[in-house]
């Protein structure tokens, strides 16, 4: 093993292990909430699915703003710490403003938004109570996650990992107490799940920001520094990140429309879709870690003039995604019968369709892995956001969404067949993504002229 290989493995382990642990926490957080709410039946799961789509759209738009972290990584790679702080401040302003707009819109139109997915009036009223609390989580996380993403973009994930562990345990305890009326609390049901999420989010935000500012840790920007950003600096960054905002916005709205289509098939179909999404994210947490490592490691190499190591790294990460997808797909097939039994209170209809959908996921898992690595890891490291915007327009809006809507509204196909049409987006995306990966057009030095 030569020195380059040893350095690659050393850096990868340093970044992947904490990142996977962080993803494990985040997805365990989501899984535990689903398990807790699942004890209330199909309707409760469907409500969390509906509200989750609203949260997902905001999350994807914010993920686009977090694309500014590619600049933070490359500035950090050339030790330009002044511009590291400037890029972070721009990311913080953008994230906060976007979340405020979403907060106002969702607060004004809670019932109409939920009725897009659920037609039952009593379920809509119940969902409005849930969303009335969750909407405040949007604001808190929009600030907290800027700090988490910025720290992650320079490989500093230990702090966010520790804070995540604390938040998860608080959330589990409060879920148990508030949903089912334990430890002296009344029974709040699904609204209790919303309150536990809000309280744990507030706690983690206070701890994370308190640590950063108390210890003057990397991103302790002042209000003066935030307001002193020049437009010419912001414009150069927005030129590459705005296509990503459009990309994530269009993709998240497309995913919301998928949920609308599954909701049209009934509460059972929407509950199946929600369970499938939850476990899809859980099984994909490993590749999220490698995609994060690829974004940091390849981004740093791209910032170095005349360095061709980014290409070697890109090929190594692609092989990792390929092999990992095969292994995880086989693992899903083995665990499928046991996963279904985690939800004893769901209906027979949901249990059956969920088992079938998990098999479909296992078959295409390798596509999920490659797409995540290429798009979120490598392409984003080089600021290739205009291409990914075009990619999502084609694969989501011109291929998969029309297939799903025709399958649901014209042919009234069963949920398993509709899910196959849904995952065809990943198959198409992997095909187009492969040619982009091989072309090397995604690899750009973002900070050379800044």
Buried (B, 14 or more C-beta within 10 A) or exposed (E): EEEEEEEBEEBBEBBBBBBBBBBBBBBBBBBBBBEBBBBBBBBBBBBBBBBBBBBBBBBBBBBBBBBBBBBBBBBBBBEBEEBBBBBBBBBBBBBBEBBEEBBEEBEEEBEEBBBBBBEBEEBBEBBBBBBBBBBBBBBBBBBBBBBBBBBBBBBBBEBBBBBBBBBBEBBBBBBBBBBBBEEEBEEBBBBBBBBBBBBBBBBBBEBBBEBBBEEEBBBBBEEEBBEEBEEEBBEBBBEBBBBBBBBBBBBBBBBBBBBBBBBBBBBBBBBBBBBBBBBBBBBBBBBBBBBBBBBBBBBBBBBBEEEEBBEBBBEBBBEBBEEBBEEBBEEBBEBBEEBBEEBEEBBEBBBBBBBBBBEBBBEBBBBBBBBBBBBBBBBBBBBBBBBBBBBBBBBBBEBBBEBBBBBBEEEEBEBBBBBBBBBBBBBBBBEBBBEBBEEEEBBBBBBEEB
